[in-house]
Amino acid sequence: MAERDADTTVEDETAIHVVDRRWWARTAEAGAADEPQTRGSNKPAYVQEIEQRLAAKDEELRTTIGRYREASTEFDEMRARLRRDVAKEVERGRRLILADLLDVVDNLDRAIAAATGAGGAVLQGIEMVRTQLLAKLGAHGVTRLQSLHQPFDPALHEAATVIPVTDRAQDGLILGIIHEGYCIGGDVLRPAVVAVARFSEEGMA
């Protein structure tokens, strides 16, 4: 009986000790002194640190991409605005040249008016030049305003003189053209210089 009790005591003193060889178990045991971990997480501290760095880099990358997109949009808008400004300047220069050519047309009109009745090859030559020049201008969108007997419009005409009339129906109509007006597209290239009728009761007596 005494020997059995002695054997039991020896067995109790030599209890089996199991060692967990898994790497995260060893890290958990040694972490208390060497690598403290975040409460509630089984990841090692260096893994968490790497993840935090990756998250910071992702945020930095998103910010950089956002700034790049904003800069790209601003650049595209600036380029489009520059193209519009250049196109406007080119169109402005083109219209200035076309407006200068209208003075040549005026001189041709005066020459034709002076030579009317004389006939001859010279008059025919001047009329041909005038027709050709008007055709060239028309190819660039320049057309002559039809102003005679039309109501005076300050957006299209410049009144150089006033002609008194006794017919109230003619009041405000254009009865004479001093310089022809021209337009290009929907814009006035040069307003017409005209004589405008004004109703007067004095001439009715």
C-alpha positions as CSV (number, residue, x, y, z in Angstrom):
1,M,0.0,0.0,0.0
2,A,2.8,2.4,0.9
3,E,4.6,1.5,-2.4
4,R,1.5,2.4,-4.4
5,D,1.2,5.8,-2.8
6,A,4.9,6.4,-3.6
7,D,4.4,5.6,-7.3
8,T,1.4,7.9,-7.5
9,T,3.5,10.8,-6.0
10,V,6.2,10.2,-8.6
11,E,3.7,10.3,-11.4
12,D,2.2,13.5,-10.2
13,E,5.7,15.1,-10.0
14,T,6.6,14.1,-13.6
15,A,3.6,15.8,-15.3
16,I,3.7,16.1,-19.2
17,H,4.7,19.6,-20.5
18,V,3.5,20.4,-24.1
19,V,5.4,23.1,-26.1
20,D,3.6,24.9,-28.9
21,R,6.0,25.1,-31.8
22,R,3.9,27.3,-34.0
23,W,5.6,30.6,-34.9
24,W,2.7,32.9,-33.8
25,A,2.4,31.0,-30.5
26,R,6.1,31.6,-29.8
27,T,5.8,35.2,-30.8
28,A,2.8,35.6,-28.5
29,E,4.9,34.1,-25.6
30,A,7.9,36.3,-26.3
31,G,5.8,39.4,-27.2
32,A,5.3,40.5,-23.6
33,A,9.0,41.4,-23.4
34,D,10.2,42.0,-26.9
35,E,7.4,42.9,-29.4
36,P,4.2,44.3,-27.7
37,Q,1.1,43.7,-29.8
38,T,-2.1,45.6,-30.2
39,R,-4.9,44.4,-27.8
40,G,-7.4,42.2,-29.6
41,S,-5.1,41.4,-32.6
42,N,-3.1,38.2,-33.3
43,K,-0.9,40.0,-35.9
44,P,2.7,40.7,-35.0
45,A,3.6,44.3,-34.3
46,Y,5.9,44.6,-37.4
47,V,3.0,43.3,-39.6
48,Q,0.7,46.0,-38.2
49,E,3.4,48.6,-38.8
50,I,3.8,47.5,-42.4
51,E,0.0,47.7,-42.9
52,Q,-0.1,51.2,-41.5
53,R,2.7,52.3,-43.8
54,L,0.8,50.8,-46.8
55,A,-2.4,52.5,-45.8
56,A,-0.5,55.8,-45.5
57,K,1.1,55.3,-48.9
58,D,-2.3,54.5,-50.4
59,E,-3.7,57.7,-49.1
60,E,-0.7,59.6,-50.3
61,L,-1.1,58.0,-53.8
62,R,-4.9,58.9,-53.9
63,T,-4.1,62.5,-53.0
64,T,-1.4,62.7,-55.7
65,I,-3.7,61.2,-58.3
66,G,-6.4,63.7,-57.3
67,R,-4.0,66.6,-57.7
68,Y,-2.8,65.3,-61.0
69,R,-6.4,65.0,-62.3
70,E,-7.1,68.6,-61.1
71,A,-4.0,69.9,-62.8
72,S,-4.8,68.0,-66.0
73,T,-8.3,69.4,-66.1
74,E,-7.0,73.0,-65.5
75,F,-4.4,72.4,-68.3
76,D,-7.1,71.2,-70.7
77,E,-9.3,74.2,-69.9
78,M,-6.4,76.6,-70.3
79,R,-5.5,75.0,-73.6
80,A,-9.1,75.3,-74.9
81,R,-9.3,78.9,-73.7
82,L,-6.0,79.7,-75.5
83,R,-7.2,78.1,-78.7
84,R,-10.4,80.2,-78.5
85,D,-8.4,83.4,-77.9
86,V,-6.1,82.6,-80.8
87,A,-9.0,81.8,-83.1
88,K,-10.7,85.1,-82.1
89,E,-7.5,87.1,-82.9
90,V,-7.1,85.4,-86.2
91,E,-10.7,86.1,-87.1
92,R,-10.3,89.7,-86.0
93,G,-7.3,90.1,-88.2
94,R,-9.1,88.5,-91.1
95,R,-12.0,90.9,-90.7
96,L,-9.7,93.9,-90.6
97,I,-8.2,92.9,-93.9
98,L,-11.6,92.4,-95.5
99,A,-12.8,95.7,-94.2
100,D,-9.8,97.4,-95.8
101,L,-10.7,95.8,-99.1
102,L,-14.2,97.5,-98.9
103,D,-12.5,100.8,-99.5
104,V,-11.3,99.4,-102.9
105,V,-14.9,98.4,-103.7
106,D,-16.0,102.0,-102.8
107,N,-13.4,103.4,-105.2
108,L,-14.6,101.1,-108.0
109,D,-18.2,102.1,-107.4
110,R,-17.2,105.8,-107.7
111,A,-15.2,105.1,-110.9
112,I,-18.2,103.3,-112.4
113,A,-20.6,106.1,-111.4
114,A,-18.2,108.7,-113.0
115,A,-17.9,106.7,-116.2
116,T,-21.6,105.9,-116.6
117,G,-22.8,107.1,-119.9
118,A,-19.4,107.1,-121.5
119,G,-19.4,103.4,-122.1
120,G,-16.3,101.8,-123.7
121,A,-13.9,99.1,-122.7
122,V,-12.6,101.0,-119.7
123,L,-16.0,101.0,-117.9
124,Q,-16.5,97.3,-118.7
125,G,-13.1,96.5,-117.3
126,I,-13.8,98.4,-114.1
127,E,-17.2,96.6,-113.7
128,M,-15.4,93.2,-114.2
129,V,-12.9,94.0,-111.5
130,R,-15.6,95.1,-109.1
131,T,-17.6,92.0,-109.8
132,Q,-14.6,89.8,-109.2
133,L,-13.6,91.5,-106.0
134,L,-17.1,91.2,-104.6
135,A,-17.1,87.5,-105.5
136,K,-13.8,87.0,-103.6
137,L,-15.3,88.8,-100.6
138,G,-18.4,86.7,-100.9
139,A,-16.3,83.6,-100.7
140,H,-15.1,84.8,-97.3
141,G,-18.7,85.3,-96.1
142,V,-18.9,89.1,-96.9
143,T,-22.3,90.3,-98.1
144,R,-23.6,93.7,-98.8
145,L,-26.4,95.1,-96.6
146,Q,-29.7,95.9,-98.4
147,S,-30.3,99.3,-96.8
148,L,-32.1,101.4,-99.4
149,H,-35.8,102.0,-98.4
150,Q,-35.3,100.0,-95.3
151,P,-36.1,101.3,-91.7
152,F,-33.1,102.9,-90.1
153,D,-31.4,100.5,-87.7
154,P,-28.6,102.0,-85.5
155,A,-27.0,98.5,-85.3
156,L,-26.6,98.4,-89.1
157,H,-26.5,102.1,-90.2
158,E,-24.9,105.4,-89.5
159,A,-27.1,108.5,-90.2
160,A,-25.0,111.1,-92.0
161,T,-27.8,113.4,-93.0
162,V,-31.6,113.8,-92.7
163,I,-34.0,114.3,-95.6
164,P,-37.3,116.1,-94.8
165,V,-40.3,114.3,-96.2
166,T,-44.0,115.1,-96.2
167,D,-45.2,111.5,-96.4
168,R,-45.5,110.2,-92.9
169,A,-45.1,106.6,-94.2
170,Q,-41.5,107.4,-95.2
171,D,-40.5,108.7,-91.8
172,G,-37.4,106.8,-90.6
173,L,-36.7,105.1,-93.9
174,I,-33.4,105.2,-95.6
175,L,-33.6,107.2,-98.8
176,G,-30.0,107.5,-99.8
177,I,-26.7,105.6,-99.3
178,I,-23.4,107.4,-99.0
179,H,-21.3,104.3,-98.2
180,E,-22.6,100.8,-98.6
181,G,-22.6,98.6,-95.5
182,Y,-21.3,95.0,-95.4
183,C,-21.8,92.1,-93.0
184,I,-19.9,88.9,-92.4
185,G,-21.9,86.0,-91.0
186,G,-24.2,87.5,-88.4
187,D,-21.9,90.4,-87.6
188,V,-21.6,93.9,-89.1
189,L,-18.3,94.3,-90.9
190,R,-18.9,97.9,-91.8
191,P,-22.2,99.9,-91.1
192,A,-23.8,101.7,-94.0
193,V,-23.6,105.5,-94.0
194,V,-27.0,106.6,-95.0
195,A,-29.5,109.5,-95.4
196,V,-32.6,109.0,-93.3
197,A,-36.0,110.5,-94.0
198,R,-37.7,112.6,-91.4
199,F,-41.4,113.6,-91.6
200,S,-42.0,117.3,-91.5
201,E,-45.4,119.0,-91.5
202,E,-43.8,122.3,-92.6
203,G,-43.5,121.1,-96.2
204,M,-47.2,120.2,-96.3
205,A,-48.4,123.8,-96.3
